[in-house]
Every structure is written in structure tokens, then in C-alpha cells.
């Protein structure tokens, strides 16, 4: 599944980084990327959640890289947290 490799490389991550974050063995991840084995449904969901894409995109069922609702929610939460930190920093100076 080249999409896994493409997504990983787009994020400048090593296989071990993805493995540590998803709980998928690095060798298993390597086998997915080279097409030696295919991920089971649990691995597909873990990888889609990690990369913030739909399972259909990961499985090459669609060319549209739409983030999942959960990924968007997490991204919004991270942005809100960052904005809160910025506002606190600004308050220190004014």
C-alpha cells in the first residue's frame, strides 16, 4: 500500500515513528508499504486515524484525501490549545 508510505513520507516520519504511535510493528508496517502483506481492518483504522485520512483513501478506494471527522476534531482542538497559549503570552506583554 503505497499510500501508507506516501503519507508517512509527507509527514517526514520514519517507519519506527508510525509504529510507535500506532502500536503496529515496524516490520509489519514495512511489509504493508512494500505490498508483501495487507493490513487487517484494525490496522487500517489505526493508520487512517493516525494519518487523519479516511479508510477509503488509505485503501485507494478514492483519490480524495478527506480527513475524517475525528481527525478534524483533533486538529481543531490542537488549534484551540495553541490559540489559548498565544493569548496568554500576549496578555503577559500587555
N, C-alpha and C positions, 0 to 999 in steps of 0.2 A: 504494500500500500504506500505508494509514493507520497500521498497526501500527508501521511504522518511525518515523513522525513521533511517534506516541504514546509509544513507548519513549524516543526521543530527548528529548522534552519532559519526560517523567517524570524523566529524569536531569539536567535543566537544562543540556542541551548544545545547541550551535549545530550547524548542518549542517557547518560547516567543522571542528568538533571531531571529529565522526564521520568525516568524510572523511580527516582527517589520521591518525586512529587505524586506519582500515581500509584505506587506500590507494584508496578509491573516490572518484572525482572529485566535488566538491561539486555541480556542475551535474547530474551523473548521479544523485546522491542526491536532489536536488530533483525530478528527473523521476520517480524511484521514488515519492516521497512524494505527488506530485500525480497519479500514475497515467498520466503521459504515456508512460512505458516501464516494463517489468517487469525486475527483476533476473534475471541468469542464475544458474545453480546455484552458481557460485563466489562471487558477491556475496551470495547468500542465506546461504551457510555463513559467510562473513566477518561478516555482520551479526548472525547468530544467535550466533556466538561472542562478538562484541563486546558484545552486549546480555545475554548469558548466558541465552538462551532457546532452545527447540527450533526447528528449522526449520519444523515443523508449526505452531507458534504464529505464527511470522513470516508464514507463508503462509495464515494464517486457516483452517487445517485442524482446529484445535482451539481451544477457548476457554480451556483450561488453560495457564497460563503456568508450565510446569515448566522449571526450569533444567536445562541439560544436565549430564551427569556431569563434563565438563571444567570447566564454569563453577563447579560446586560444589567441585571440587578446587582451583581457583584461589582461591575465596573462603576455603576452609579454610586454605590456605597463607598468604593475607594476614592472617587472624585469628591464626594461629600466630606469624607475624612480629611482629605488633602486641603480642601477649601477651609474647613474648620481650623486646621493648623495655620494656614496662611492668615486667616482673620485674627487669630491670637497673636501671631507675630506682628501684624500691622498694629494691633492695639498696644503693643509694648512701646511702639515708637510714637504714638500719638496720644 
